[in-house]
Structures are given as structure tokens and as C-alpha cells.
């Protein structure tokens, strides 16, 4: 009975066939904190479903935005019908068209009221759905969380006993003991934190005489701090000891032939401290049971990387040393950069992606037979992600290469992808254990119901190294833009009206232009980002994204802002025309006034004839 009372809600046991309530006293049964033992598998599945529910609830936002645009269109339609009714009534006050216009106006107003009411209900449902999904996920996540103190209980004794064996007086201060940590992460951090604490006592804290001579207290202090910061868990291990001797570290780097003396002299403090995490690196002159074998900080870094985290070392103003570990709060959700490779979507975990950028053809240099580009003051090797994943090579628009930079200061590459799809939070779905370890892939996720593979950054770095070492790393071919082979100028026609769309397409095609069509603004935006067009011809009033929004996005994009854009719209008022021109349109043509030659002549004025 006493053991049952001592149990906590964080206990997870091996898988069981059914839920079982722990034995409890009558006083426990009256408490709201009764304990239920749940298998870890059930808890993981619950958290996964809660995460999927949260992601799905956020998909309602685009529908709400579309309804808002529909409401604006109905407002405009109601005004147009009202103007029509007034015009008809002035010309034939007693005629049947007046009554028909009045009836159309009445029906439009009724539609407006109904849409306004349903839109308000939908927005309320959307808000409640997101709140409910967030609460569900938070509660499910809380079931996996444990206070940091649960994993740090044995550390004070480790520090005290090690200090005694070395003849040092040391105390451990733990800050943030109540900070909530995912149980899996807490278990994986046990070995790295234990090693950092032993290092602090052995390497950092001085002996009694040295501390007293330096004016320090006889008892050294090692501080272990856990806190949440920017949606991640930060753990700091610091001490008030002698700190890290940078001159000695620089000398060790040169002695081990990791760098020449001239280069080592120019290294900054952060660059020097990164050498501490290399395999086999140590500052100890002799091997002891505790240190000197060169096995340590590289293991710490690898363990932290395994949970999609980072490890770094810094100095302290008071002369001590500090090591910082930064890991995600949970392993069930990952923030990722979505890209397309070989026509398929993939996710780069943001913890492993240094930067996403676009390279022009002139920025790529050939050094010693391999492609490089300048990044943060150094030359970074260029590789193709589609070669690593054995996909098809894409064509790049205007020679622009979308690149994801991965790795650290010592090992960094730029991986060329087809295109960027954006950034998103993904619920991690572990791969079936029967598949084993899949090369370059760590896990999977669902995005809008479709599967997305999450890339293994460490695996991809090793794959690039193997291709480079074997001489099989192929150069990134900057293929000509879409349509360049045909020799014809390409035009994108964006209109939600099938009749108008086909009319414009056939007309321009007849005059020698290569024409592609899009059914609305969003479809047009996706097309203009992935293909090269000499001209964009767009309507204004369209679902999902209107022509003005599309035009503004084009003008904001550094790679598209110079593209000519023509608006062809039913709106013929001067204020409508001025609104389109103010948004950046090169030409404004009304559908009610143009004929075949008008449109073609406007196109010729903007981009010339069909042949380049």
C-alpha cells in the first residue's frame, strides 16, 4: 500500500494487456491524483494521435480565408446587382426586368445573410477546434513529461564522491529541478550530463591550494541548470573552476595536426572550443580512470545529435567553463523545412539545417574539380540531394539553385533540391521496425494526408562524404529553364473562367506563344514559382487568391519581381484600373472592350513577338 501511495502519474511500465488502477487507500480514492499505469506503447500512440489532431485542426484556416473571400465577392456582386436594378428602373420603371432585378437583389441579400451567419459559426468552430486540439495535445504531452529532478537525483552524489576521490571539495547546484522534460529525452541525456559533470570536477575545479591562492572559496561549485527557451529545452553545465586554457587548446590543435599554427592563431574562441568535441581529443597529459583517454565530448555531441539537439562550449566571464545542450521538448513533433526532391516532398529538421538559400549560376565555383560556393566566409561543397536519394534531376528556373546548407563548422555541405515548399510542424511517425534502418531517412510524417519522409541529416552528410571520397559525386547540372528548348516565349494565363481561359490560350497559341493555364490565383502562384514564364496574364476576382494578391506576391519575390504581368478583368472603372497598376501591373485590359488584336498587341508591346 505504501508503494502505491508513493507512485506518481509519470510511471510507465512495460506493455500490459489492459489498464490497471494501482491499489490505493480510501483517502487516495478521494484524491483527484489517483494513479493509472499505462504502457509506454499506448501513451506514444495517444500522443501521436493528439499531434495529428492538432495538425489537422490547423487545416481549417485556409477554408475560413476562402469563405471570407467569397463573402467579399458576394458583397461586390450585390452592389453590381443593385446598380443594375437602378439602371433598369430608370429605363423601364414598370417593365418586367425591373422586377427580375429586384428579385435577384433580394436573393443575393438573403445569400449574404446566410453566408455571414455560417461564416461566423465556422470561425467559432475553427477557434474551438484549435483550442481543443491544443489542450488535447498538451495533456497527452504532459503524460510523457517528468520533472528534470527525476533524472538528476543521483548527480549530487556523483559529484561529491568524485570530488572526494580527487581530493577536492565540490558541491552541485541544480536549478530548474521542476522543469518538465520528455521522459525519452531525459533518459538519453543521462549519460551526456554525467560525463559533463565528471569533466567539470576533474578538468575544471582546482585543488584546494590553487583555489585559495586565486582568492576563490575552498569549495568549488558545479551548476546544472534546466530551462525552457524558445520552444526548446536548454541545459547548462558550468563551474567556477579554472576554465579552458585557450592557448593550451590552440597548441593541442597544432600538435595533433588538426590545423597549422598560422590558421590556429586566427581561430576565434568559439571555433577553438569546437575542437573539444572531436573524437579522441583531450587536454589531459596522462590517462586516468576518469579522463585522458580521448573518449568523452564527442560521445556527448553524438548523443545530443541523436535527439535532434546541439551541444556547444563557451567560456565564462569569471573564468569558469560552460557547456550548453539544446534539445527539443519532445521527440514526437519536429519543426522542419519542407522541400521537393525528385518530384517528391521531403522534410529537413530545422535543428540540422543551417540555412536555406538560392544560388545564381555565377555564385558556383569549380575548385579542384568540385563545385563550391561562398558561405559565411568559407567555401562550402555543393552536392545534389537527388543524387543522394537516387531521384530524377530537375530543371532549375533561370539557373537558380535552391540549396539547403547542412552540417557544422567543420563539416558543411550545400544540398541542391528542386524547390522549397515552406516550413511546418510535423508529427513524427517512426518507421516500421521490420524495415530496418533506411539510408538517409530517419522517420516519416503526414502532411495534408500525404506521407512525407523526414531526412536523416547525419546520414546525408556521410553519404556526401562517401560519394566525394569515391569520386562519384556528380556535378549539379544547371539545366535550361522550362520551355527554353522550344524556342517560344511562354505565357501563363490565370483565370477561373474556363471560357475566358481557353479563349486566351487558343488566341495566344495561334500567334506562336507557348501557353500554360492556371485555374485561380493560388494555382498561378505555384506555377510561376516552379516554371519560367515571359509573361503572366491574370484575372482579378478569383477564388483562393485574387489577381491583386498574386501580383503583389510576384513583385515581392526577388526572382520574379521583374516579370511582366498583365491584368485582364471585367472591372472597367478607373479606380479598379488604378488599383491594378498601383499593385505593379504592367498593363490593364478590360474583358468587355478587348478583341483579338487588342490582346495580342498588348502582349507584343510587353514581351515582343512569339519568337525570341
N, C-alpha and C positions, 0 to 999 in steps of 0.2 A: 504493500500500500504506500509506503514512504517513497518507493522508487517511482510509483505512478505519479505522486504529487510533485516529484522533482522533474518530471518530464516537461519538455517545452514543445510549443507548436512547431518548432523548427526541426524536430526529429524526423528523419526519413530512414526507413529500414529497407531491407531487401524486398523485392516484389512479393506481394501476398495476393491471395485469391479474392479477398473481399476486405472492405473497410472494417476495422475493429475499434471499438471505443475502449480506451485504457481503463483499467479498474480505478475507481475513484470513491472517495468518502462522500457521505451525504453533503458535507459542506462544499466539496468540489462540484457536485452536481448542481448546486445552486449558483455556481460561478459561471460567468459568461465565457471564461477562458478554458473550457474543457478541451482535452487533447484528443485528436484523432490521428491515428497512424495511417499514412498513405504511402503507397510505393512510389519510388522516385520516377518510375516509368509513367504512372498515372499523372503525376504532377507535371512532368515535362510535356506530356500530351495536352494537358489542360492549359499550360502556358502557351503552347504553340497555337492552340485554337483561339485563345484570347488575343494573341498577337494578330492572327489572321482577321479576327473580328474587328480589331482596331483599324487595320489597313483597309478593310472593306468599307467601314463606315465613312472613311475619308473620300471614297469614290463618289459620294453624293454631291460633293461641291460642284463639279462640272455641270451636273444636271440642274442644280439651282441657278448657276450662272446662265445656262441656256434658257431657262424659264424667264429669267429677268430680261434677257434679250428679246424673247418672244413677246413679253409684256410691252417693251418699248416699241416693237414693230406694230403691235395692235393699237397702241396709242397713236402712232403715226397713221395707221390705216383708218382709225376712227376720225381723225382730223381730215384726212383726204375725203372720206365719205361725206363728212359734214360740209366741206367746201363744195363737193359735187351737188349735194342736196340744195344748197343755197343757189348755186348756178342754175340748176334745173328749175327751181321755183321762180327765179327771176324771168326765165324764158317762157315757161308754160306753167303758171301757178295752179291751174285746175286740171292739168294733164295727169295721166296715169304714171308717167315716170317719176313725178314728184312723190306720189305715194310709195312707189317701189324704193326710191332713195331713202325715204323716211323709215320704211320697214328695215332696210339694210342697216341704217344707222342704229335703229333700236336693237337689232340682233347683235351688232358689233358692241354696243354698250353692255348688253347682257353678257356677252363673252368676256368683256373686260372685267366685269364684276366677278364672274365665276373664276377667271384666271387669277385675279388678285386674291380672292379668298383661298383658293387651292395653293397658291404660291406661299401665302403666309403660313398655311398648315404644313406645307412641305419644309419650309425653312425651320419651323418649330420642331418638326420630326427630325430633320437633319441635325439640329443642335442637340436634341435629346439623345439621338443615336450615338453621336460622337462622345458626349459626356458619359453615357452608359458604357460604351466600349472602352473608354479610357479608365473608368472605375473598375471594370471587369479585369482589364489587363493589369492595372496597379495592384489589385487584390491578388490576382494569380501570381504576379511577380513577387509580392510580399511573402507568399508562401515559400518561395525559394531563398528568401533573404535571411541572413543571420547577422547579428552584431559583430563587428570586427573583433571585439574582445574574445569571441568564441574561438577564433583561430590564433589568438595571441596569448593565451593563458600560460603557455609553457615558456615564452620568451624571457620573462624576468629571471627565471631560474637558470636558463641557458647562459644569459649574460653574466649573472652573478657567479656561477660556477666556473665559467671560462676566465673571468677576471681573477678569481682566486688562484686558478692553476697557473696563471701568468704573473702572479704577484701584484695585481692591480686592483684598486678599489673602483668599482664601476656600478652605476645604477642605471636602470632603464625607465624612461618616462614614456608612457603610452597616452597619446592624445587622440581623441575621436574614437574611443572604445565602442561607443554606441552607433557608429556609422554603419549603415546597412550595406552588406556585401552579398552578392550572389554566392551560394554555397559552393558551386563548382569552381568559381574563380578563387574563393578563399582557400580551397584545398590545393589548387595549383600554385598559389602564391606562398605556400608554407615553406617549401624548400628554398626559393629565392630569398625570402625575407630572413630565414635562418642563416643563410650564407652571408648576407649583407650585415647582419648583426655581429656575426663572428669576425668579419673583416673589420668592423668598426672597433671592436675590442682589441683585436690583435694588431692591426695596422695603425689605427687612428689614436686611441687613448694611450698617452705616455705613461711611463713608470712614475712612481711617487716622487722621486727626487727631481726628475725632469719637470714635472708639473709644478712643484713648489718653486723651482728655480725660475719658471716662466710666470710666476705670480698667479697661478691657477689654483682652484680648490684641490685638495688632496683627492677627492672623489671625482672621477670622471663621469660624464653624463652622455648616455646614448638616448636619442629621442626617436620614437616611432610614431608617426602621425598619419591618420587616415581621414580623408575628407572627400566630399563630392564637389566637382568643379566642372562647369560647362557640360553637364550630362555624362561625365566620366568619373571614375574613381582614381584619386591621386593618393599615393602612399609615399611618404618621405622618411628616409632613414638618415639621420645626421648625428654628428658627435662634436664635442668641444675639444677634440684632440689636436694633434699637430698638423692635420690637414694633408694634402697631397703636394709633395715637393715637385713642382713643375720642371725645375732644372734637372732633377734626377730622372724624371719621367722622360724628358726630351733626350737625355743621354741614353736611357734604356732603349728608346725607339731607334736611335742611330746604331747602338751596339748590336741590336737584333736585326739590323739591316732592313728595317721596315721603312726607312727613309734616309736620305743622305743628310749630312749636317746642315747644308745650306737651306734645304727645304724645311727641316725640322726647326730651324731658328725662326722661320717665318710663320710657323703654325700658331694659331690662336689658342687660348686656354681650352675652349670647348672642343677644338679639333684634337688637341693633345689628349684630353680626357677620354675621347672616343677610343683611343688605343687600349685603354684598360679592359675593354670588352672583347678584345681579340683572343682567340684560342691560344692557350699556352703562355699568355703574357702575365708576368708577375714582377713586382718590385722587390721581392724578398731575395736576399743573398744566399740564404740557406733554406733547406727543406725541413719543415717540422710536421708534427701530426696535424697542425691546424692550417698551415699555409706554406707557400713556396713551391707547390707542385704545378702551378700554372693552370689549375682546374678551378674555375670559380665564376668570375664575372661573365665569361662567355656563355656559361650554362644559365646564369641568371637572365641574360638577354634573350637566349633561345626560349626559355620557359615563358617569359613575358610575351614574346612574339607569338607563342602558341595560342595565347588567348587574345590575340589581335591588339597587343599593347606595345608600349615603347619604354625603354629604360635609358636614362641619361645620368651623368655625373656632373656636379658643379662644386665650386669652392664656396666657402662661407666668409663673410667679412671678418668674423672673429678668428679665422684661421683654421676652422674645422673643415670637415668634408660633408657632402650631402649627396645622396643618391635618390633619384625620383623615378618612381614607377607609375605609369599612367595606363589604365586598362578600362575596358567598357564596364558599365554597371551590370550588364547581363550578356550572356552569350547567345540568348535567344533572338535578339534583334540586332541588326547591323546597319549602319549608315553607309551607303555605297554610291559610287559613281556608275551610272548605267551607260554602257556603250554598245555599239553594234560591231561585231567581228564576223566576217564571212556571211553576212546577212542574218546572223542570229544575235539576240541580246545576251550580254554578259554583265556581271557586276564586279567592280573593283572595290573592295573595302576601303573606306577613306583612311583608315589607320595605316594602310600600306601604300596609298597613292600620294606622292609628294605634290604633284601639280598636274593639271590638265591644260594643255595649250595647243595652239595651231601654228605650224611651221610653214613658212613660204619656201619655195624651191631654192631661193638664194641663201637661205639660212643653213642648208645642209652642206657639210664639207666632207671631202674624202681624205681621210688621214690613214696612211699605211694600209690602203686598200679597203678600209671600213668607213661607213658613214657615221658622222658625228654632228653634233650641234652644240652651240654655246648655251650653257645654263648655269646661272649663279656663279659666273667667273671661272667655269671649268668646262672641258669638252666631255660631253656625255654620248655614249654609243647609242646608235639608233637600230632598232630591230622591228620586225613586223609581227604583230600579235597573231595575224592569220597564218604565218608560217609555224609559229609555236603550236597553235591549236589545229594546224593542218586544214585550214579553211581556204576558200577561194579569195584571190587577191581582188580588192575593189578598185574602182576608178576614183581618183581624187579630183574634186572640183577645183579648176584653175591651179592645179599643182599644190593646193593647200593640204598639209598633212595633219590630221587630228592625232595628237600624241599624249599618252599618259606616262608621266615620269614616275618610276618606282625605285625602291631601294633606299640606302642611306648614303652618308657622305663618302664611304669607302667603296661602295658597290652600287652604282646607279645606272639605269638604262631608260631610254625612252621607247615605249612600245606604240607603234602606229596602229590605230584602229580605223574602222570605216567611218564612224561618226559618233558624236556624243548624243546621248538620249536624255540626260538630266541626272539629278540626284534624288535619292529616295531612301526611306527606311524599309528594310526587308526583314520579314520573319524567317529566320534560318530554319531550313528543313534538312536534317542530316541525311546523307545518302545511305542507302541500304547497305548494311554491313557485308552482305554477300557480294557486293561489287568490289570490295577491297578499296585500296587507295587508287583513285583515278588521277592520272598525271595532270597537274596544273589546275585541278578543281578541288575546292575544299568542301562545298556544300551546295545546296540549291535553295530556291525560294519561289514564291508565286507572285506575279505582278499582273494585276488585272486578269487573274485566272490563268495566265500563261506561265510556264516554267522558265526560270532564269537561273543560270549556273553562276555560282559565286567563285571567283578565281582565287587560287592559292598563290599569293604574291611570292612567297619563298620558293615555291616550286618553279614559278615562271622565271625567277632570277637564275635558278640552277639550269633551267632549260636553255636560256640565252647563253650562259657560260659554256654549256656543252656544245652548242651549235658553233660558238665562236672558236672554241678550242679545236674542234674537228674541221674547221674551215668550211662548214656547210651553211653558215649564216648568209642568207641571200640578201642582196641589196633591195631597198624599197624602191620599186619602180613607180615613178610619178607619172602615171598614165594620163593621156589627154582627157579633157573634160568630156562629159556625155555629149554626144551629138557632133563632136569635132570631126569625126571620120566622115560624116555625111556631107560636110561642106556647106550645109544650110544653116541659116540663123534660126534659133529656137525661140519660141514664144510660149508662155504659159498663160492659158485663158482660165480665169477663176470666176465662175458664175453658178448660182444654184438653180437657174432655169435651164432645163435640158434643151429647150428650143433655141434659146439665145446662145447657149454654149456651142451647140452643133452648127448653128448658123455662122458664128465667128470662126469656128475651127475649119469648116469647109471653105469659107471665103479666103482665109489666110493660107490654107494648104494649097488652094488653087493658084495662088500667086507665088508659090515656091517656098513658103516658110514651113519649117517643121514645128508642129503644134502639139502641145500636151495640155490636157484639161484637168481641172480640179473642181469638186462639187461645192465647196464652200471655203471660207477663209482659213480654217484650221488645216484642211486638206491642202490648200495652196501654200501655207506656211511650211508644212512638211515637205512639199515638193520643191520649193525654192531653196530649201536648205540642203537638199540631197542631190540636186541636179543643177546644171548650168543653163541659164536662160538669158537671151539677149534682151528680152522684154517681157514684162508682166502686164497683162490686161485683166482688170478686175472690176467686178460689180461692187456696189456699196452695201446694200441690205442683203445679208446672208446669215444663215444660222451658224451657231458655234463661234464664229469670229467674222465680223463685218469687214468690208474692204478698207475702211479707215484704220482699223486696228492692225490689219495685215500690212498696210502701207507704213505705219509707224514702226512696226517690228523690223521691216526691211531697212528702213532708214537708220535704225539704231544698231543694226548688225554691221560691224566693220568690214566684213567681207561682201556684204550685199548693198551697202548704202548708196553706191554709185549706179546700181541697176536702174534702167529706165522703167517707170511704172505709168500706165495709162488707166484712167478710170472711165468706164462706160456704164452710165447709170440712167434710170428713168427720171431721176431728180434733175429738174432743169431750172430751179430757182437760183438766183445769183448767189444767195448765201450758201446753198449747197455746193455750188461750184467753187466758191472761195474756201469753204471748209476742206474740200479735197485738195486744192492747191496748197493751202496752208500746211496740210499734213505731209506734203512733199511730192504730190503727183506732178509728173512732167506734162501731162495732157489730160483734159477733162472733156469727154464727149457724151452727149445725151443720146439715149437709145431712140427717143422719139424723133430726132432730127437727122440721124446719120443714115446714109445709104452706102452701098458697097464701096464706091470710090472714096467716100469721106474717111472710112475706117482705114482703108489701105493706104491712102495718102498720109494719114496721121502716123501710121506705123513707119512708112518710108521716111517721114520727117524726123522720127526719133532714132531709128537704127539703120536706115538706108534700105536698099533692095534686099531681096532674099539671098542672093549670092554674096559671100563675104568679100 
